[in-house]
Amino acid sequence: MNILAVSFSQTGQLTNIVDRFVAELHNADIDRICYSPEKPFPFPWTSKEFFHVMPESMLEVPVALSPISYKHERYDLVIFAYQPWFLSPSIPSISLLESEDFKARLKDTPVITIIGSRNMWINSQNSISERIRNAGGKLVGNIPFIDRNQNQISAVTIMHWMFSGKKTKKYGLFPLPGISDSDIASASVFGKILNESIGQKTLDRIQGKFYNTGLFGLGTDILFIEEKAKRIFGVWVFLIKKWGSHSPGRRTVVETMFKYYLLIALFLVAPVVYLFYRMLVVPFTSHRINEKKEYICKNMYQNN
């Protein structure tokens, strides 16, 4: 069996996850590719550079990638690992999905996506799923790896990592940023499930097996935020593109406004709004919310 496993990672975190995952696949020829943009994105980021890529991330504008050499013209399975940027697929991942060579290898092929995320991945996965379908691929499974710390705490720690380049405890008090070592190690559990499913020829039912491990799920707060934030981000993209299209300086001003809006919304507005939502809405709709979370994590790939 020929398996293509592709990923992009600035920190090495997603690379580690995918390597642990594919290490459990036996009797298979693994074509393991770590691709990269022709012009690398910075790491560590500066605040200005980070927020500058927000509009193009949301609009899914591709960039040129360094040449990729594939072992085979066709594969029996594709493992596509990516990370979200600003509730959208990262620019490098979109760039690969725009590649005709890669799309040709997706056609009529089962695909498993692996996500390395702070905690929000639903909107980006919807976009990735659509692109895989449009290329003729069949998405059979998705495994999200997230930072399980509370939303505002994980925001502080990930910004510390992105802007310093150091995966350390901020002030010696906050938890380590990113996906925990135990969750990264659990990639081998999913790899064993895939290896077993390949042997049993049950790839079409693999998402249920992934979900039934209990190793991933979806928080109500994350579902709530993702359902609202994408539209709001879209308004900011419009403003940045409208007011900054002819003036880099003006674009920087609007991007800075977005940065402060995001910080205020994340640390001040969102906790209060979600508290009222938790008190006034969740008690009356918890069954429907739980069904939606299970559908997103377990069932939405079965008919793709």
C-alpha positions as CSV (number, residue, x, y, z in Angstrom):
1,M,0.0,0.0,0.0
2,N,1.4,3.4,-1.0
3,I,0.6,6.2,1.5
4,L,1.4,9.9,1.1
5,A,1.8,11.9,4.4
6,V,2.3,15.6,4.0
7,S,2.7,18.4,6.5
8,F,4.0,21.9,7.1
9,S,5.3,23.0,10.5
10,Q,7.2,26.0,11.7
11,T,7.7,24.7,15.3
12,G,8.1,21.0,14.6
13,Q,5.0,20.2,16.7
14,L,2.8,18.9,13.8
15,T,5.8,17.1,12.3
16,N,6.2,15.2,15.5
17,I,2.5,14.2,15.5
18,V,2.5,13.0,12.0
19,D,5.7,11.0,12.4
20,R,4.3,9.2,15.5
21,F,1.1,8.5,13.5
22,V,2.7,7.0,10.5
23,A,5.3,5.0,12.5
24,E,2.4,2.6,13.4
25,L,1.6,1.9,9.7
26,H,3.2,-1.4,8.8
27,N,3.5,-3.1,5.4
28,A,3.1,0.2,3.7
29,D,5.4,2.4,1.6
30,I,5.2,5.8,3.3
31,D,6.0,8.8,1.2
32,R,6.6,11.3,4.1
33,I,6.9,14.9,2.8
34,C,7.5,18.1,4.9
35,Y,6.8,20.8,2.4
36,S,7.5,24.6,2.8
37,P,6.8,27.9,1.1
38,E,9.3,29.2,-1.3
39,K,9.6,32.3,0.8
40,P,9.4,31.2,4.4
41,F,7.0,32.8,6.9
42,P,8.9,34.2,9.9
43,F,9.3,32.3,13.1
44,P,9.4,33.6,15.7
45,W,6.8,36.1,14.4
46,T,6.6,39.8,15.2
47,S,3.2,41.1,16.1
48,K,3.1,43.1,12.9
49,E,4.0,40.2,10.7
50,F,1.5,37.9,12.4
51,F,-1.5,40.1,11.9
52,H,-0.4,41.1,8.4
53,V,-1.2,37.6,7.2
54,M,-4.7,37.6,8.6
55,P,-6.6,38.9,5.4
56,E,-4.8,36.5,3.1
57,S,-5.4,33.6,5.5
58,M,-9.1,34.3,5.6
59,L,-9.3,34.8,1.8
60,E,-7.2,31.6,1.3
61,V,-4.6,33.2,-1.0
62,P,-1.9,30.7,-1.9
63,V,1.8,31.3,-2.1
64,A,4.5,29.6,-4.1
65,L,5.9,26.4,-2.5
66,S,9.3,24.9,-2.8
67,P,9.4,22.1,-5.3
68,I,7.9,18.8,-4.1
69,S,9.1,15.4,-5.3
70,Y,6.5,12.6,-5.0
71,K,7.5,8.9,-5.1
72,H,4.3,7.8,-6.9
73,E,1.8,9.2,-9.4
74,R,-1.0,7.5,-7.4
75,Y,-1.5,6.6,-3.7
76,D,-3.9,4.4,-1.8
77,L,-4.3,6.9,1.0
78,V,-3.3,10.5,1.6
79,I,-2.7,11.9,5.1
80,F,-3.0,15.6,5.0
81,A,-1.8,17.4,8.2
82,Y,-2.3,21.2,8.6
83,Q,-2.8,24.0,11.1
84,P,-5.5,26.7,11.2
85,W,-4.5,30.4,10.9
86,F,-7.2,32.9,11.9
87,L,-10.1,30.3,11.7
88,S,-8.9,29.4,8.2
89,P,-6.5,26.8,6.9
90,S,-2.9,28.1,7.1
91,I,-1.6,29.7,3.9
92,P,0.9,26.9,3.2
93,S,-1.8,24.3,3.5
94,I,-4.1,26.1,1.1
95,S,-1.1,26.5,-1.3
96,L,-0.6,22.8,-1.4
97,L,-4.3,22.2,-2.0
98,E,-4.0,24.6,-4.9
99,S,-1.2,22.6,-6.4
100,E,-2.3,20.6,-9.5
101,D,0.2,17.9,-8.7
102,F,-1.2,17.4,-5.3
103,K,-4.8,17.6,-6.4
104,A,-4.1,14.9,-9.0
105,R,-3.0,12.6,-6.2
106,L,-6.2,13.3,-4.2
107,K,-8.5,12.3,-7.0
108,D,-10.4,9.1,-6.2
109,T,-8.3,8.6,-3.1
110,P,-9.2,8.3,0.6
111,V,-7.9,11.1,2.7
112,I,-7.3,11.5,6.5
113,T,-6.7,15.0,7.9
114,I,-4.7,15.7,11.0
115,I,-5.0,19.1,12.6
116,G,-2.6,20.8,15.0
117,S,-4.5,23.7,16.5
118,R,-4.6,26.0,19.5
119,N,-8.3,25.0,19.9
120,M,-10.4,26.3,17.0
121,W,-10.5,24.1,13.9
122,I,-14.1,23.7,12.7
123,N,-14.2,26.6,10.1
124,S,-10.8,25.6,8.7
125,Q,-11.8,22.0,8.5
126,N,-15.0,22.9,6.6
127,S,-12.8,24.7,4.0
128,I,-10.3,21.8,3.8
129,S,-13.1,19.2,3.4
130,E,-14.7,21.2,0.5
131,R,-11.4,21.5,-1.3
132,I,-10.7,17.8,-0.9
133,R,-14.1,17.0,-2.3
134,N,-13.6,19.4,-5.2
135,A,-10.3,17.6,-6.0
136,G,-12.2,14.3,-6.2
137,G,-10.8,13.0,-2.9
138,K,-12.8,11.1,-0.3
139,L,-12.3,12.4,3.3
140,V,-12.7,9.4,5.6
141,G,-11.3,10.7,8.8
142,N,-10.1,13.7,10.8
143,I,-8.1,13.9,14.0
144,P,-7.8,17.3,15.8
145,F,-5.0,17.8,18.2
146,I,-5.5,20.9,20.4
147,D,-4.2,22.8,23.4
148,R,-6.5,21.7,26.1
149,N,-5.9,24.6,28.4
150,Q,-8.6,27.2,29.0
151,N,-9.1,29.5,26.0
152,Q,-7.6,32.7,27.4
153,I,-4.7,30.9,29.0
154,S,-3.8,29.1,25.8
155,A,-4.0,32.4,23.9
156,V,-1.4,33.9,26.3
157,T,0.9,30.8,26.0
158,I,0.7,30.5,22.2
159,M,1.5,34.2,21.7
160,H,4.5,33.7,24.0
161,W,5.7,30.9,21.9
162,M,5.0,32.5,18.5
163,F,6.6,35.9,19.4
164,S,9.6,34.6,21.4
165,G,10.2,31.3,19.6
166,K,10.6,29.6,23.0
167,K,8.3,26.8,24.1
168,T,8.7,27.7,27.8
169,K,6.4,28.6,30.7
170,K,5.6,32.3,30.5
171,Y,6.8,34.0,33.7
172,G,7.4,30.5,35.0
173,L,3.7,30.4,35.9
174,F,1.7,29.6,32.8
175,P,1.5,26.1,31.4
176,L,3.7,25.1,28.5
177,P,2.3,26.3,25.2
178,G,0.9,24.1,22.5
179,I,-0.4,20.5,22.4
180,S,0.6,18.5,25.4
181,D,3.3,15.8,25.2
182,S,0.7,13.2,26.2
183,D,-1.7,14.2,23.4
184,I,1.2,14.2,20.9
185,A,2.1,10.7,22.0
186,S,-1.5,9.6,21.5
187,A,-0.9,10.0,17.7
188,S,0.4,6.5,17.9
189,V,-2.9,5.2,19.2
190,F,-4.6,6.6,16.1
191,G,-1.9,5.2,13.9
192,K,-2.5,1.7,15.3
193,I,-6.3,2.1,14.5
194,L,-5.5,3.1,11.0
195,N,-3.1,0.2,10.6
196,E,-5.8,-2.2,11.8
197,S,-8.4,-0.6,9.5
198,I,-6.2,-0.9,6.5
199,G,-5.7,-4.6,7.2
200,Q,-9.5,-5.1,7.7
201,K,-10.3,-2.9,4.7
202,T,-12.6,-0.7,6.8
203,L,-11.3,2.8,6.1
204,D,-14.9,4.0,5.4
205,R,-15.7,3.5,9.1
206,I,-12.5,4.7,10.6
207,Q,-13.8,8.1,11.9
208,G,-16.0,6.3,14.4
209,K,-13.1,4.3,15.6
210,F,-11.0,7.5,16.0
211,Y,-13.8,9.2,17.9
212,N,-14.5,6.3,20.2
213,T,-11.0,6.5,21.7
214,G,-12.3,9.5,23.7
215,L,-9.0,11.2,22.9
216,F,-10.6,14.3,21.2
217,G,-13.8,16.2,21.4
218,L,-15.2,19.7,21.1
219,G,-15.9,22.2,23.8
220,T,-19.2,24.1,23.9
221,D,-17.3,27.4,24.3
222,I,-15.2,26.7,21.2
223,L,-18.3,25.8,19.2
224,F,-20.0,29.0,20.3
225,I,-17.0,31.2,19.4
226,E,-16.4,29.6,16.0
227,E,-20.0,30.1,15.0
228,K,-19.7,33.8,15.6
229,A,-16.1,34.8,15.0
230,K,-15.8,33.8,11.3
231,R,-18.3,36.4,10.2
232,I,-16.8,39.1,12.4
233,F,-13.3,38.3,11.0
234,G,-14.8,38.7,7.5
235,V,-15.8,42.2,8.3
236,W,-12.3,43.1,9.3
237,V,-10.9,41.5,6.2
238,F,-13.2,43.8,4.1
239,L,-12.0,46.8,6.0
240,I,-8.3,45.9,5.8
241,K,-8.5,45.3,2.0
242,K,-10.7,48.3,1.4
243,W,-8.7,50.9,3.4
244,G,-5.3,49.3,2.9
245,S,-5.3,48.4,-0.8
246,H,-3.5,51.5,-2.0
247,S,-1.5,52.3,1.1
248,P,0.6,49.9,3.1
249,G,0.7,52.4,6.0
250,R,-3.0,52.6,6.1
251,R,-3.3,48.8,6.0
252,T,-1.0,48.5,9.0
253,V,-3.2,50.9,10.9
254,V,-6.3,48.8,10.3
255,E,-4.4,45.6,11.1
256,T,-3.3,47.2,14.4
257,M,-7.0,48.1,15.1
258,F,-7.9,44.5,14.4
259,K,-5.2,43.3,16.8
260,Y,-6.6,45.3,19.7
261,Y,-10.1,44.4,18.8
262,L,-9.2,40.7,19.0
263,L,-7.4,41.1,22.3
264,I,-10.4,43.0,23.8
265,A,-12.9,40.5,22.4
266,L,-10.9,37.5,23.5
267,F,-10.0,38.6,27.1
268,L,-13.0,40.9,28.0
269,V,-16.0,40.4,25.8
270,A,-16.0,36.7,25.0
271,P,-15.9,35.5,28.6
272,V,-18.9,37.7,29.6
273,V,-21.0,36.8,26.5
274,Y,-20.2,33.1,26.9
275,L,-21.2,33.3,30.6
276,F,-24.6,34.5,29.7
277,Y,-24.9,32.0,26.9
278,R,-24.0,29.2,29.4
279,M,-26.6,30.4,31.9
280,L,-29.5,31.3,29.6
281,V,-29.1,29.1,26.5
282,V,-27.1,26.0,27.2
283,P,-29.5,24.6,29.9
284,F,-32.4,24.5,27.3
285,T,-30.4,23.4,24.3
286,S,-27.7,21.1,25.7
287,H,-29.1,18.0,23.9
288,R,-29.0,19.7,20.5
289,I,-25.5,21.2,21.2
290,N,-24.1,17.8,22.2
291,E,-25.6,16.2,19.1
292,K,-24.0,19.0,17.0
293,K,-20.6,18.5,18.6
294,E,-20.7,14.7,18.1
295,Y,-21.8,15.2,14.5
296,I,-18.8,17.5,13.8
297,C,-16.3,15.2,15.5
298,K,-17.7,11.8,14.3
299,N,-20.2,11.8,11.5
300,M,-19.7,14.7,9.2
301,Y,-17.1,12.8,7.1
302,Q,-19.1,9.7,6.5
303,N,-20.9,10.9,3.4
304,N,-18.1,13.0,1.8
